[in-house]
């Protein structure tokens, strides 16, 4: 794990749907990744450049348009590889030479930083979160006081329940970095979500499904 003072982390709100794009990397090595390149890739790259950072990869939490509409622009302007869960890689057309299909438990080194990929289906079949330095970039799986929709194509409420339970086991001190700015605060913790998030107050799958379908 990279020492805290060497962790480079920027949370940047973009686009009309209040998406968060993240830059995460190693200040010492001057390398970072861009999580969910969308909407304002030029601006995000400019922020990285002003900080002296080079974007070496794009990480995709899932392939809904508002999280990937900037992937092509990122590829045009950098030499980045795009890491996407194998269950959704087929949805990024025409980018085969740039795509890296990821699996749960896989680790990616960025300078001295190590990012762990966690498969969390429910919102989509290939939804994935990224764990780095006690921080969880959760995409549209876990929000502050909410979780992702399961009623879109590929959504599955039973899988969402299991994914949320998996994230709960990461520990209460893990900092939550969601995919959208939907709450009063831009970040939370797993511990706070276990206490306050209504979707963590249902302690069986049947109770959870009742909530989701009610």
C-alpha positions in Angstrom: 0.0 0.0 0.0 1.4 3.4 -1.0 2.1 5.7 2.0 -0.7 8.1 2.5 1.4 11.2 1.7 2.2 9.7 -1.7 -1.4 8.9 -2.6 -2.7 11.2 -5.4 -6.6 11.3 -5.4 -8.9 13.8 -7.1 -12.7 13.6 -7.1 -14.0 15.6 -10.0 -17.7 16.2 -10.7 -18.6 16.2 -14.5 -21.6 16.2 -16.8 -25.3 16.7 -16.4 -25.8 13.6 -14.2 -23.5 14.7 -11.5 -21.0 12.0 -12.2 -17.7 11.7 -10.3 -14.6 11.0 -12.3 -11.6 10.0 -10.1 -7.8 10.4 -10.7 -5.9 8.0 -8.5 -2.2 7.5 -8.5 1.3 7.8 -7.0 2.6 11.3 -6.5 6.2 10.1 -6.4 6.0 8.2 -9.7 3.8 10.8 -11.3 1.4 8.2 -12.7 -2.4 7.9 -12.2 -5.5 6.2 -13.6 -8.8 7.8 -14.6 -11.9 6.1 -13.2 -15.0 6.2 -15.4 -13.8 8.6 -18.2 -16.9 10.6 -19.2 -18.2 14.0 -20.2 -15.2 16.2 -19.6 -12.1 14.1 -20.4 -10.2 17.2 -21.6 -10.7 19.0 -18.4 -9.8 16.0 -16.3 -6.6 15.4 -18.3 -5.8 19.1 -17.8 -6.2 18.8 -14.1 -3.9 15.8 -14.1 -1.3 17.6 -16.2 -1.4 20.7 -14.0 -0.6 18.4 -11.1 2.3 16.9 -13.0 0.6 13.5 -13.4 0.4 11.2 -16.4 -2.8 9.2 -17.0 -1.7 5.6 -17.8 -5.0 3.8 -17.7 -8.7 4.1 -17.6 -10.8 2.0 -15.2 -14.5 1.4 -15.9 -16.9 0.6 -13.1 -19.6 -0.3 -15.7 -20.6 0.5 -19.3 -23.6 2.8 -18.9 -23.2 5.7 -21.2 -22.7 8.3 -18.5 -19.6 6.4 -17.2 -17.9 5.6 -20.5 -18.8 8.3 -23.1 -15.3 9.7 -22.8 -13.4 6.5 -23.3 -12.7 7.1 -27.0 -11.4 10.6 -26.3 -9.1 9.3 -23.6 -7.7 6.8 -26.0 -7.1 9.4 -28.6 -5.1 11.6 -26.2 -3.2 9.1 -24.2 -1.7 5.6 -24.5 -4.0 4.3 -21.8 -5.3 0.8 -21.5 -9.0 0.5 -20.5 -9.7 -2.0 -17.7 -13.3 -3.3 -17.8 -14.8 -6.4 -16.2 -14.9 -9.3 -18.7 -18.7 -9.5 -18.4 -19.1 -6.1 -20.1 -16.0 -5.8 -22.3 -18.1 -6.6 -25.4 -20.0 -3.4 -25.0 -17.1 -1.2 -25.8 -17.0 -1.5 -29.6 -14.0 -1.0 -31.8 -11.5 -0.8 -29.0 -10.2 -4.4 -28.7 -6.5 -3.5 -28.8 -6.9 -1.2 -25.9 -9.2 -3.3 -23.7 -8.0 -5.3 -20.7 -10.6 -7.7 -19.4 -10.6 -7.7 -15.6 -11.7 -10.2 -13.0 -12.6 -10.0 -9.3 -9.5 -10.0 -7.1 -7.2 -8.8 -9.9 -4.6 -6.1 -8.8 -3.2 -3.3 -10.9 0.0 -1.5 -9.9 0.2 2.2 -10.7 3.6 3.4 -9.6 3.9 2.0 -6.0 0.1 2.0 -5.7 -2.0 -1.2 -5.8 -5.6 -1.1 -6.9 -7.8 -4.2 -6.3 -10.7 -5.0 -8.5 -13.9 -6.2 -6.9 -16.7 -7.6 -9.1 -20.0 -6.3 -7.7 -22.9 -7.2 -10.1 -26.4 -6.0 -9.5 -26.6 -2.7 -11.2 -25.1 -4.3 -14.3 -23.6 -7.8 -14.8 -20.0 -6.5 -14.9 -20.2 -3.7 -12.3 -16.9 -3.5 -10.4 -15.5 -1.4 -7.6 -11.9 -0.4 -7.0 -10.2 -0.7 -3.5 -7.1 1.4 -2.9 -5.4 2.6 0.3 -8.5 2.0 2.4 -10.8 3.8 -0.2 -13.5 2.2 -2.2 -14.5 3.7 -5.6 -18.0 2.2 -5.8 -19.4 3.4 -9.2 -23.1 2.8 -9.2 -23.1 -0.2 -6.8 -23.1 1.7 -3.5 -24.1 5.3 -3.0 -24.3 7.4 0.1 -27.6 6.3 1.7 -28.6 4.4 -1.5 -27.6 1.7 -3.9 -27.7 1.4 -7.7 -30.9 0.7 -9.7 -31.6 -2.9 -10.5 -34.5 -2.3 -12.9 -32.4 -1.5 -16.0 -31.3 -4.2 -18.6 -28.8 -6.5 -16.9 -29.8 -5.4 -13.4 -30.4 -8.1 -10.7 -31.6 -7.2 -7.2 -30.4 -10.6 -5.8 -26.9 -10.0 -7.0 -27.0 -6.4 -5.7 -27.8 -7.7 -2.2 -24.9 -10.1 -2.3 -22.6 -7.4 -3.6 -23.6 -5.0 -0.8 -22.9 -7.7 1.7 -19.5 -8.3 0.2 -18.6 -4.6 0.5 -19.8 -4.5 4.1 -17.1 -7.0 5.0 -14.4 -4.6 3.9 -14.6 -2.8 7.2 -16.3 0.2 8.7 -13.3 2.5 8.2 -13.1 2.2 4.5 -13.8 5.5 2.8 -16.6 5.4 0.2 -16.2 7.3 -3.0 -19.4 6.9 -5.0 -20.0 7.3 -8.8 -22.4 10.3 -8.5 -22.8 13.3 -6.3 -26.2 12.4 -5.0 -25.8 13.3 -1.3 -25.1 16.3 0.9 -21.5 15.1 1.3 -19.3 13.7 -1.5 -17.8 10.9 0.5 -18.9 8.5 3.4 -17.5 5.4 5.0 -18.7 1.8 5.0 -19.4 2.2 8.7 -21.6 5.2 8.2 -23.5 3.3 5.4 -24.0 0.3 7.6 -25.7 2.6 10.1 -27.6 5.0 7.9 -28.1 3.5 4.4 -31.6 2.0 4.2 -30.4 -0.8 1.9 -28.2 -2.0 4.7 -31.1 -2.3 7.2 -32.4 -5.5 5.5 -30.7 -8.5 6.9 -31.9 -11.2 4.5 -32.3 -11.4 0.7 -36.1 -11.7 1.0 -36.3 -8.5 3.1 -34.1 -6.7 0.6 -36.1 -7.9 -2.4 -39.2 -6.7 -0.7 -37.6 -3.2 -0.3 -36.4 -3.1 -3.9 -39.8 -4.2 -5.3 -42.0 -2.3 -2.9 
